[in-house]
Amino acid sequence: MQIAEIEEVVRQEFAAVLGLPPDEIGTDQHFYDDLKGDSLQKLEIVARLEDRLGVKMSDDDEQALNTLANLTTMLAAKLAG
């Protein structure tokens, strides 16, 4: 899976969980500060991405969920092996 495809999946999941249009989610917007996400929404996104992409994220990996760009980079590395 290419990084652009991973980014689109992550953007879709952010949008679904946060109730925002995907085009309003910038790659460098902070999950809590800019997008007003909360810890329960973070857990839901992690679970959805694990299911959708077939990856397992540790508690440390979840720390990457501060921006779409950071999470995409981390997931791309996991998917690459």
Secondary structure, DSSP 8 states (H G I E B T S, - for coil): --HHHHHHHHHHHHHHHHT--GGG--TT-BTTTTT---HHHHHHHHHHHHHHHT----HHHHTTTTBHHHHHHHHHHHHH-
